[in-house]
Amino acid sequence: MSNPKGVQLPGVEITRWWWVRHAPVRIDGGKIYGRSDIACDTSDRHVFDGVARILPRNAVWYASGLQRTHQTAQAIWDAGFPAPVELIKDKSFDEQDVGEWQGRNRAEFFASLPVEIGSYWFAPADVRAPGGESFVDLFERTRDGIERASALHPGKDIIAVAHGGTIKAAIAYALGLDPWNGLLFTIDNCSVTRLDRLTSADYVGWRIPMINQQPWIADPSHAAMHQPAGPEVVRETKLA
């Protein structure tokens, strides 16, 4: 299904997913916070002005069950984006449950475990945290959430404010990749990723217009807000 000019194809329905990673967390105290319901920092209005400019109006809004995604959505609305009638909260889009790893000192944790260079994550995709999930588990519930929401809102724009892990999983699913390949993507705080789901009578597939778009960094005073995981973690960085 070639469409080099990006025009609407006859008989093809396009559901556009606009993923926004939540704003950075500043109060984690150097600890892994995973799925804990910790607040984020939405004080940089310039960032949210930029995000608000590129998101579509009249979209369906989703967020995870965690307050940092709700706070990020509110910051976008406060920047002048028309607030929706409803913010649908779907726990399918929560961050990975890291079980007993949650609350551990981040630097000590990564020093104690072998990690995959370049994966930017807690552990290999199929390693399940004690009492929690693996990234594969996260991938599967994110996939299921995407399919449910796409069936409910076919042909719509869907803005989903979520987490780094969730968005990595969504990208891997859209590209038809194994879950562990999703860990190769960097997703910065407040960045926008768009994944288009194309369906017709005999076709279901995806188109990827953009990944990790940061509309505020045209201003040189605003650098990317990257909170890495894995072996690149250094002092004063954070993981979401």
Backbone hydrogen bonds, N-H to C=O, Kabsch-Sander energy under -0.5 kcal/mol:
donor,donor_aa,acceptor,acceptor_aa,energy
6,G,3,N,-1.6
12,V,9,L,-1.9
13,E,199,T,-3.3
15,T,13,E,-0.6
15,T,197,R,-2.6
16,R,14,I,-0.6
16,R,156,K,-1.8
17,W,15,T,-0.6
17,W,195,L,-2.7
18,W,16,R,-0.6
18,W,158,I,-3.6
19,W,17,W,-0.7
19,W,193,T,-3.7
20,V,160,A,-2.5
21,R,191,S,-1.7
22,H,162,A,-1.9
23,A,68,R,-0.5
31,K,28,D,-1.3
32,I,104,R,-2.5
36,S,33,Y,-3.3
38,I,36,S,-1.9
41,D,24,P,-3.3
42,T,40,C,-0.7
45,R,43,S,-1.4
47,V,44,D,-0.9
48,F,44,D,-1.2
49,D,45,R,-2.4
50,G,46,H,-1.8
51,V,47,V,-2.1
52,A,48,F,-2.6
53,R,49,D,-1.4
54,I,50,G,-0.8
54,I,51,V,-1.0
55,L,51,V,-1.0
59,A,56,P,-0.5
60,V,157,D,-2.9
61,W,86,E,-0.6
62,Y,159,I,-3.4
63,A,88,I,-2.3
64,S,161,V,-1.1
69,T,66,L,-1.5
70,H,66,L,-1.0
71,Q,67,Q,-3.0
72,T,68,R,-1.5
73,A,69,T,-2.1
74,Q,70,H,-2.3
75,A,71,Q,-2.1
76,I,72,T,-1.8
77,W,73,A,-2.1
78,D,74,Q,-2.7
79,A,75,A,-0.9
80,G,77,W,-1.8
81,F,76,I,-1.5
88,I,61,W,-2.6
88,I,86,E,-0.6
89,K,87,L,-0.5
90,D,63,A,-3.0
90,D,88,I,-0.7
91,K,89,K,-0.5
93,F,90,D,-1.8
94,D,91,K,-1.7
98,V,96,Q,-0.9
100,E,130,P,-2.9
101,W,98,V,-2.4
102,Q,99,G,-1.3
103,G,32,I,-3.4
104,R,101,W,-2.0
106,R,30,G,-3.0
109,F,105,N,-2.3
110,F,106,R,-2.3
111,A,107,A,-1.6
112,S,108,E,-1.1
112,S,109,F,-0.7
113,L,109,F,-0.8
117,I,115,V,-0.7
119,S,116,E,-2.4
127,V,124,P,-2.0
128,R,126,D,-0.6
129,A,133,E,-2.0
132,G,129,A,-2.8
133,E,97,D,-3.7
135,F,125,A,-0.7
136,V,125,A,-2.1
138,L,134,S,-1.9
139,F,135,F,-2.9
140,E,136,V,-2.3
141,R,137,D,-2.1
142,T,138,L,-2.4
143,R,139,F,-2.7
144,D,140,E,-2.1
145,G,141,R,-2.3
146,I,142,T,-2.5
147,E,143,R,-2.3
148,R,144,D,-2.3
149,A,145,G,-2.5
150,S,146,I,-2.6
151,A,147,E,-1.8
152,L,148,R,-1.7
153,H,149,A,-2.0
156,K,153,H,-1.7
158,I,16,R,-3.5
158,I,156,K,-0.5
159,I,60,V,-2.9
159,I,157,D,-0.5
160,A,18,W,-2.6
160,A,158,I,-0.6
161,V,62,Y,-2.5
161,V,159,I,-0.5
162,A,20,V,-2.5
162,A,160,A,-0.7
167,I,163,H,-2.5
168,K,164,G,-2.2
169,A,165,G,-2.2
170,A,166,T,-2.2
171,I,167,I,-2.3
172,A,168,K,-2.3
173,Y,169,A,-2.4
174,A,170,A,-2.5
175,L,171,I,-2.3
176,G,172,A,-0.6
176,G,173,Y,-1.1
177,L,172,A,-2.8
181,N,178,D,-1.5
182,G,178,D,-0.7
182,G,179,P,-1.6
183,L,179,P,-0.5
183,L,180,W,-0.8
184,L,181,N,-1.4
185,F,182,G,-1.4
189,N,225,M,-2.9
190,C,21,R,-1.2
190,C,22,H,-0.7
191,S,188,D,-1.8
192,V,213,Q,-2.8
193,T,19,W,-2.7
194,R,210,M,-2.3
195,L,17,W,-2.5
196,D,207,R,-3.1
197,R,15,T,-3.1
197,R,195,L,-0.5
198,L,196,D,-0.6
198,L,205,G,-3.1
199,T,13,E,-2.4
200,S,203,Y,-2.5
203,Y,200,S,-0.7
205,G,198,L,-2.6
207,R,196,D,-2.4
210,M,194,R,-1.3
213,Q,192,V,-2.8
217,I,214,Q,-1.6
219,D,216,W,-1.5
222,H,219,D,-2.4
223,A,221,S,-0.6
226,H,224,A,-1.0
227,Q,225,M,-0.5
232,E,229,A,-0.7
233,V,230,G,-1.9
237,T,234,V,-1.8
240,A,227,Q,-0.6
